Amino acid sequence: MDLLTRREEIILLSVWRLKNEAYGMAIKNHVSKVTGKKWLFGSIYTPLEKLLEKGYLRSEKGDPTPERGGRAKVYFMLTKDGMNALQNLQRVYEFLWKDLPLLEAK
């Protein structure tokens, strides 16, 4: 199993959650909302490229849109390997947290 960085993990989970709407700006907005921190485009695209290289994501260009000056959005989708990576990650977290008490906010 190839280990994911925290950024790759967050982005991979965001692509899965966003489903057919997983393109650059939507991913950036989602991870910013979830983490409560402002993410720059470089913070999104570098991990996206690595996830593509690892075979966990694939990309597909949409149709050009007038609001983007005729440019097409690039959509990202999980591959079977990407889903397997998330399942492995979930198992690791379940094992690590097993039998530990819930953390209480202070």
Summary of the structure (lengths in Angstrom):
residues: 106
radius of gyration: 15.6
end to end distance: 35.9
largest distance: 53.7
contacts: 258
relative contact order: 0.17
helix: 59%
strand: 15%
